[in-house]
Amino acid sequence: MTDTTLDELDVITAASYAEHGYPHDAWARLRAEDPVHRFAPEGYRPFWAITTAADITEVSRQPERFKSAGRFILIPDPPGFDPGAFDDNPPLRMLVNQDPPEHRDFRKLVSSWFTPRAIAQLEARLDDITAVLWDQLAERADGDGWVRADFVRDVAARQPLRMITEILGIPDEREEFVLRITNQNFGLEDPEFMLDGESVQEALAFIGEAFAYFDELLDERRADPRDDLSSVLAAAEIDGEPVPRFELYSLLFLVMVAGHDTTRNAISGGLLALHDHPDQLAALRRDPGLLATGADEIVRWTTPVNHFVRTATADYELHGTQIRAGDHLALFYASANRDEAVFDDPYAFRLDRSPNPHLGFGIGEHYCLGAHLARLDLKVFWRHFVERIEAFELDGPVELLASSFVGGPKHIPIRLKIRP
């Protein structure tokens, strides 16, 4: 690594993330040597890599100077791709690529469902969902009491998936559909999940499939409202006018896929962290109260959303570097969550870490809408885990997702012993 120039560091290719995981060594060099560094890798439009917590915070708290609309993640541009046309007419217009005041108006449509008070009322239901999950897995035990499973697919995905589909009012029989759409959305560069197609439209065909389902779901809720978020959105208005369908379906899409995928990645990465740090697992078994701080440490350690992109609306000097209007800035949250200027011993996984000012949920206008739900998901999941799981061991090689946008394991073969 030390013989590599900064320009040669790979902080973005999906294949590298699949092979090595997050490039923490590269980010450490960038934080130390050039925390606002310009990259222009082949196949990508140039971008500034922003790697310290202070600089990411400075950018994030100025949405008028650094907009979210347009390019909002780093993916390679396919041949013949017109970035201007794509940025002006994106396939989705979600909270993550909206700016004030529009962003605030759309966030208000759903925010009451994700307040601390609203989320606290879900704890009993999350307890039930998690208990049933382990009961169903226990039924698969062999003669020696061991259960073989893919921890990501069979365990980590299930609890947050069931919770978010219930919030939205999506029936149980549609869970596999939701999971497939989510995998295709976040696996755009992963050969296991990506769709074949010569055009961007073909590669993103799953979005049209999701929109068609939302059309059916919202028609049902308009005719027969229920106590779910889809019913609220079916009747949603902004300034007295119905929300346009494209924006409404985009908002539903965001809640549906992001509402469980990031927590799945935190649970999966959390398992590997506890496997690699048996002292922390032992401490959690002795005192499940550690989850009061431990949930945030798992989010810091795993940082399920690795980056978002902002576009400068005017010239700006950041950390002594001149940014020009129109430049793209990639905010690497996973790098910020190992920032030596913020965290004591940042490469130590400590469930009792406090304070823990991580950026795993972002900061500023786009602070994660579902942060309270994610924390509760994690606390309930790991409380049940230490109560029910007598032992576990990896049962094969871990496979990582080929993505620089959301990171984490996509397959963890595992053997578990589950208490009745």
C-alpha positions in Angstrom: 0.0 0.0 0.0 2.8 2.5 0.9 4.3 2.1 -2.6 1.0 3.1 -4.2 0.4 6.7 -5.0 -2.8 8.3 -3.7 -4.1 8.4 -7.3 -3.7 4.7 -7.6 -5.7 3.9 -4.5 -8.9 2.0 -5.3 -11.7 3.3 -3.1 -14.6 2.7 -5.5 -14.6 -0.4 -7.7 -17.3 -3.0 -6.8 -14.9 -5.9 -7.5 -12.4 -4.6 -4.9 -15.2 -4.3 -2.3 -16.3 -7.9 -3.0 -12.7 -9.2 -2.7 -11.4 -7.1 0.2 -14.3 -5.2 1.9 -14.0 -1.6 2.8 -10.6 0.0 1.9 -9.8 1.2 5.4 -6.0 1.3 4.7 -6.6 3.5 1.7 -8.9 5.8 3.6 -6.4 6.1 6.5 -3.8 7.3 4.1 -6.2 9.8 2.5 -7.2 11.2 5.9 -3.5 11.6 6.8 -2.1 12.8 3.5 -5.0 14.4 1.5 -8.4 14.2 3.0 -10.0 16.0 0.0 -8.5 14.1 -2.9 -9.6 14.1 -6.5 -10.0 10.8 -8.2 -10.7 10.2 -11.9 -10.8 6.4 -12.3 -11.5 4.9 -15.7 -15.2 4.5 -16.4 -16.2 7.0 -13.7 -16.8 10.8 -13.8 -14.2 12.5 -11.5 -15.0 13.0 -7.9 -13.5 14.4 -4.7 -13.1 11.7 -2.0 -14.0 13.3 1.4 -12.7 11.1 4.1 -12.7 12.9 7.5 -15.7 13.3 9.8 -15.1 17.1 10.0 -15.2 17.6 6.3 -18.2 15.4 5.7 -20.0 17.3 8.5 -19.1 20.6 6.9 -20.5 19.6 3.5 -23.6 17.9 4.9 -24.7 20.9 6.9 -24.8 23.1 3.8 -27.4 21.6 1.5 -27.6 24.9 -0.4 -23.9 24.7 -1.3 -23.8 21.0 -1.9 -26.9 19.6 -3.4 -28.1 16.0 -3.3 -30.1 16.1 -6.6 -28.4 14.7 -9.6 -25.5 12.3 -9.1 -25.9 10.8 -5.7 -23.9 7.5 -5.7 -20.7 6.5 -7.5 -21.3 3.8 -10.2 -19.5 3.4 -13.5 -21.0 5.1 -16.5 -22.0 2.6 -19.2 -21.0 3.2 -22.8 -23.0 5.9 -24.5 -24.3 7.1 -21.1 -25.5 10.7 -21.0 -25.0 11.8 -17.4 -26.7 15.1 -17.8 -29.9 13.5 -19.1 -29.8 10.9 -16.4 -29.3 13.4 -13.6 -32.1 15.6 -15.0 -34.5 12.6 -15.3 -33.4 10.0 -12.7 -35.3 6.7 -12.4 -36.1 7.6 -8.8 -36.7 10.9 -7.0 -36.3 9.8 -3.4 -35.4 11.7 -0.2 -31.8 10.8 -0.7 -31.6 12.8 -4.0 -33.9 15.7 -3.0 -33.0 19.1 -1.6 -34.7 21.6 0.6 -37.5 22.7 0.7 -38.7 19.7 -1.4 -36.9 17.2 0.8 -38.5 18.5 3.9 -42.0 18.4 2.4 -41.6 14.8 1.4 -39.9 13.7 4.6 -42.9 15.1 6.6 -45.2 12.7 4.8 -43.6 9.7 6.6 -41.6 11.1 9.5 -44.4 10.6 12.1 -44.1 6.8 11.6 -40.4 6.9 12.5 -40.3 9.1 15.6 -38.8 7.6 18.9 -42.3 7.4 20.3 -43.8 5.6 17.3 -40.8 3.2 17.1 -41.0 2.4 20.8 -44.5 1.0 20.3 -43.0 -1.6 17.9 -40.8 -3.3 20.4 -43.3 -6.0 21.4 -43.9 -6.8 17.8 -40.2 -7.0 17.0 -39.8 -9.4 20.0 -42.5 -11.7 18.5 -41.0 -11.5 15.0 -37.5 -12.4 16.3 -38.7 -15.2 18.5 -40.6 -16.8 15.7 -37.6 -16.5 13.4 -35.4 -18.5 15.9 -38.3 -21.0 16.5 -38.6 -21.7 12.7 -34.9 -22.1 12.4 -34.7 -24.4 15.4 -37.1 -26.8 13.6 -34.3 -27.4 11.1 -31.9 -28.8 13.7 -30.1 -32.0 12.9 -29.7 -34.9 15.4 -27.0 -33.1 17.3 -29.0 -29.9 17.6 -27.1 -27.9 14.9 -28.8 -25.8 12.3 -27.1 -24.9 9.0 -28.1 -21.7 7.4 -27.0 -18.7 5.3 -27.0 -16.1 8.1 -27.6 -13.2 5.7 -30.5 -14.7 3.7 -32.1 -16.9 6.4 -31.6 -14.8 9.5 -30.3 -11.2 9.2 -32.7 -10.3 6.3 -35.8 -11.7 7.9 -36.4 -9.6 11.1 -36.1 -6.1 9.5 -37.8 -7.3 6.4 -40.9 -8.5 8.3 -41.0 -5.3 10.3 -40.8 -2.8 7.4 -43.3 -4.8 5.3 -45.7 -4.6 8.2 -45.2 -0.9 8.6 -46.0 -0.5 4.9 -48.9 -2.9 4.9 -47.2 -5.3 2.4 -48.6 -8.8 2.9 -46.3 -11.7 4.0 -46.6 -13.5 0.7 -44.9 -10.5 -1.0 -41.8 -10.7 1.2 -39.7 -12.6 -1.3 -40.6 -10.0 -3.9 -39.5 -7.2 -1.7 -36.2 -9.1 -0.9 -35.5 -9.7 -4.6 -36.2 -6.0 -5.6 -33.9 -4.9 -2.7 -31.1 -7.2 -3.8 -31.3 -6.0 -7.4 -31.3 -2.4 -6.3 -28.3 -2.6 -4.0 -26.6 -5.3 -6.1 -26.4 -3.2 -9.3 -22.8 -4.1 -9.8 -22.9 -7.6 -8.2 -23.1 -10.4 -10.8 -25.4 -12.5 -8.6 -28.1 -9.8 -8.5 -27.6 -7.4 -11.4 -30.0 -7.6 -14.3 -28.7 -8.2 -17.9 -29.4 -5.4 -20.3 -27.6 -3.2 -22.8 -29.4 -0.1 -21.7 -29.7 1.6 -18.4 -33.5 1.1 -18.6 -33.1 -2.7 -19.0 -30.6 -2.8 -16.1 -33.1 -0.9 -13.9 -36.2 -2.9 -15.0 -36.8 -3.9 -11.3 -37.8 -0.3 -10.6 -40.7 -0.5 -13.1 -41.7 -3.8 -11.5 -41.8 -2.2 -8.1 -43.8 0.8 -9.3 -46.4 -1.5 -10.9 -46.9 -3.2 -7.5 -47.1 0.1 -5.7 -49.8 1.2 -8.1 -51.9 -1.9 -7.1 -51.1 -1.4 -3.4 -52.1 2.3 -3.3 -55.3 1.6 -5.3 -56.2 -0.9 -2.7 -55.5 1.5 0.2 -57.5 4.3 -1.5 -60.5 2.0 -1.7 -59.9 0.4 1.8 -57.6 2.4 4.1 -55.9 0.6 6.9 -53.6 1.5 9.8 -50.4 1.4 7.7 -48.0 3.7 6.0 -49.2 2.9 2.5 -52.7 4.1 3.5 -51.2 7.4 4.7 -49.3 7.8 1.4 -52.3 6.8 -0.7 -54.0 10.0 0.6 -50.9 12.2 0.8 -51.0 15.8 -0.3 -48.4 18.6 -0.4 -49.7 22.2 -0.3 -53.2 20.8 -0.8 -52.3 18.9 -4.0 -52.0 15.1 -4.4 -48.4 13.9 -4.5 -47.4 13.0 -8.1 -47.3 9.3 -8.7 -43.6 9.2 -9.7 -42.5 10.9 -6.4 -44.9 8.9 -4.4 -43.7 5.6 -5.7 -40.1 6.7 -5.3 -40.8 7.4 -1.7 -42.4 4.0 -1.2 -39.5 2.4 -2.9 -37.0 4.1 -0.6 -38.8 3.1 2.6 -39.3 -0.5 1.3 -35.7 -1.3 0.2 -33.7 0.9 2.6 -35.9 0.1 5.5 -34.5 -3.3 5.9 -31.4 -3.7 3.8 -29.2 -1.4 5.8 -30.2 -3.2 9.1 -29.6 -6.5 7.4 -26.1 -5.4 6.7 -25.6 -4.2 10.2 -26.8 -7.5 11.6 -24.6 -9.5 9.2 -21.6 -7.4 9.8 -22.3 -7.4 13.5 -22.2 -11.2 13.6 -18.7 -11.1 12.0 -17.6 -8.5 14.4 -18.7 -10.6 17.4 -17.2 -13.7 15.8 -13.9 -11.9 15.4 -14.1 -10.3 18.9 -15.2 -13.1 21.2 -14.4 -11.0 24.3 -17.2 -8.6 23.2 -19.6 -11.5 22.6 -18.8 -12.8 26.1 -19.4 -9.4 27.6 -22.8 -9.1 25.8 -23.8 -12.5 27.1 -23.0 -11.4 30.6 -24.7 -8.1 30.2 -27.3 -7.6 27.4 -27.6 -4.0 28.7 -24.5 -3.3 26.7 -26.9 -3.0 23.7 -27.8 0.5 24.9 -24.4 1.6 23.5 -23.6 -1.6 21.5 -26.2 -0.9 18.7 -24.5 2.3 17.7 -21.1 0.6 17.9 -22.3 -2.1 15.5 -23.5 0.7 13.1 -20.2 2.5 13.4 -18.2 -0.6 12.8 -20.2 -1.9 9.8 -21.4 1.5 8.3 -23.9 -0.2 6.0 -24.2 2.9 3.8 -20.7 3.7 2.7 -21.1 6.9 0.7 -23.4 9.4 -0.9 -22.4 12.1 -3.5 -23.0 15.8 -3.3 -22.6 18.3 -6.1 -21.1 21.8 -5.4 -23.5 24.6 -6.5 -20.7 27.2 -6.2 -17.0 27.5 -5.8 -16.0 26.5 -2.2 -12.8 26.0 -0.3 -12.8 22.7 1.7 -9.9 21.7 4.0 -7.6 24.1 2.0 -8.7 22.6 -1.4 -10.6 24.6 -4.0 -13.8 22.9 -5.1 -15.4 24.2 -8.3 -19.1 24.6 -9.0 -20.4 21.4 -10.5 -17.7 19.2 -8.9 -18.9 16.0 -7.3 -17.9 15.1 -3.7 -18.1 11.5 -2.4 -18.8 11.5 1.4 -17.2 8.3 2.7 -19.0 7.7 6.0 -17.1 4.4 6.7 -13.9 6.4 6.6 -15.3 9.0 8.9 -16.2 6.2 11.3 -12.5 5.3 11.7 -11.4 8.9 11.9 -8.5 9.1 14.5 -9.4 12.7 15.2 -12.8 11.7 16.5 -12.5 8.2 18.0 -10.1 6.8 20.6 -8.7 3.5 19.2 -11.0 3.6 16.1 -10.1 0.2 14.9 -11.2 -1.4 18.2 -14.7 -2.9 18.3 -16.1 -2.0 21.8 -19.8 -2.4 22.6 -19.5 0.0 25.5 -18.0 2.8 23.4 -19.4 6.1 24.6 -19.6 8.8 23.4 -19.9 7.5 19.8 -20.5 10.3 17.4 -20.4 8.1 14.3 -21.8 9.1 10.9 -23.4 5.7 10.2 -26.8 7.4 9.9 -25.5 10.4 8.1 -25.7 14.0 9.4 -27.6 17.1 8.5 -30.7 17.3 6.3 -30.4 13.7 5.3 -29.9 12.1 8.7 -31.4 8.6 8.3 -35.2 8.6 8.6 -35.1 5.1 10.0 -32.3 5.5 12.6 -34.6 4.9 15.6 -36.1 1.8 13.9 -32.6 0.4 13.0 -31.4 0.8 16.6 -34.4 -1.0 18.0 -34.1 -3.7 15.4 -30.5 -4.3 16.4 -31.2 -4.2 20.2 -34.0 -6.7 19.9 -32.2 -9.0 17.5 -29.0 -9.2 19.6 -30.9 -9.6 22.9 -32.6 -12.6 21.4 -29.4 -13.8 19.9 -27.6 -14.1 23.2 -30.6 -15.6 24.9 -31.2 -18.3 22.2 -27.9 -19.0 20.5 -25.8 -21.4 22.6 -23.0 -21.6 20.0 -22.3 -20.7 16.4 -19.5 -21.2 14.0 -18.8 -20.2 10.4 -19.5 -23.0 8.0 -17.7 -21.8 4.9 -16.2 -18.7 3.2 -18.0 -15.4 3.7 -19.0 -13.6 0.5 -19.1 -9.9 0.3 -21.4 -7.8 -1.8 -19.8 -6.2 -4.9 -20.8 -2.7 -4.2 -19.1 0.5 -3.0 -22.5 2.1 -2.1 -23.8 -0.3 0.5 -21.4 -2.8 1.9 -21.3 -5.9 3.9 -21.7 -9.7 3.6 -24.1 -11.2 1.1 -23.6 -14.8 2.2 -22.4 -16.2 5.6 -22.6 -20.0 5.9 -23.1 -20.7 9.5 -23.9 -23.5 12.0 -26.0 -22.6 15.1 -27.2 -24.3 18.2 -30.6 -22.7 19.2 -32.1 -23.0 22.6 -35.8 -24.0 22.6 
